[in-house]
Amino acid sequence: SAAEDEAIYDSLTFAVEDMVSHFRKIDSLIKNLDEVDLNRVSEEENLIAKLKMDEVFEARRLKPGDPGFVWDKRIEFSPPEETCDWDD
């Protein structure tokens, strides 16, 4: 019937709008990864953020045979500019 068809259409429209909203939220998360507090996102969003971080890491990682690769690279850091009790 027309009423059933309209109910199905409304249900599908809602589902599509919900998915679009979800994908936009995830897209925003990925684009603003440096600014997002990952302690305040859902488990799914946290997983997506971690996958994106892994992707970026792998793209930047130097492997043996890559130009600029140094085995056992060591860096001297300057003393801290401020005190931090949590890492003593």
C-alpha positions as CSV (number, residue, x, y, z in Angstrom):
1,S,0.0,0.0,0.0
2,A,1.0,3.6,-0.3
3,A,1.3,4.1,3.4
4,E,3.6,1.1,3.7
5,D,5.7,2.4,0.8
6,E,5.9,5.8,2.4
7,A,7.0,4.2,5.7
8,I,9.7,2.2,4.0
9,Y,10.9,5.3,2.1
10,D,11.0,7.3,5.3
11,S,12.9,4.6,7.1
12,L,15.4,4.3,4.2
13,T,15.8,8.1,4.0
14,F,16.5,8.2,7.8
15,A,19.1,5.4,7.5
16,V,20.9,7.1,4.6
17,E,20.9,10.4,6.4
18,D,22.3,8.7,9.5
19,M,25.0,7.0,7.5
20,V,26.0,10.3,5.7
21,S,26.1,12.0,9.1
22,H,28.3,9.2,10.5
23,F,30.7,9.3,7.5
24,R,31.0,13.1,7.7
25,K,31.9,12.8,11.4
26,I,34.6,10.2,10.6
27,D,35.9,12.3,7.7
28,S,36.1,15.3,10.1
29,L,37.9,13.1,12.6
30,I,40.5,12.0,10.1
31,K,41.1,15.5,8.7
32,N,41.5,17.0,12.2
33,L,43.3,14.1,13.9
34,D,45.9,16.4,15.5
35,E,43.2,18.4,17.2
36,V,40.9,15.5,18.4
37,D,40.9,14.4,22.0
38,L,41.0,10.6,21.4
39,N,40.0,10.1,25.1
40,R,36.6,11.5,24.3
41,V,35.6,9.7,21.1
42,S,33.8,6.4,20.7
43,E,35.6,3.1,20.4
44,E,34.9,3.0,16.7
45,E,36.2,6.5,16.1
46,N,39.3,5.7,18.2
47,L,39.9,2.6,16.1
48,I,39.5,4.6,12.9
49,A,41.9,7.3,14.2
50,K,44.5,4.6,15.1
51,L,44.2,3.0,11.7
52,K,44.8,6.5,10.1
53,M,47.8,7.1,12.4
54,D,49.2,3.7,11.3
55,E,48.7,4.6,7.7
56,V,50.5,7.9,8.1
57,F,53.3,6.2,10.1
58,E,53.9,3.6,7.5
59,A,54.0,6.2,4.7
60,R,56.7,8.1,6.6
61,R,58.7,5.2,8.0
62,L,62.2,4.8,6.6
63,K,63.1,1.1,6.0
64,P,66.5,-0.4,5.3
65,G,67.4,0.5,1.8
66,D,65.5,3.8,1.8
67,P,67.5,7.0,1.3
68,G,68.2,8.6,4.7
69,F,67.7,5.3,6.7
70,V,70.1,5.0,9.7
71,W,70.4,1.8,11.7
72,D,70.2,2.4,15.4
73,K,69.8,6.2,15.1
74,R,70.4,8.0,18.4
75,I,69.5,11.6,19.2
76,E,70.6,13.8,22.1
77,F,67.8,15.9,23.5
78,S,68.3,19.2,25.4
79,P,67.2,19.3,29.0
80,P,63.5,20.0,29.5
81,E,62.4,23.6,29.6
82,E,59.8,23.0,32.3
83,T,59.4,20.4,35.1
84,C,57.1,17.5,34.7
85,D,56.6,15.3,37.9
86,W,54.8,12.5,36.1
87,D,57.8,11.3,34.1
88,D,60.5,11.4,36.8
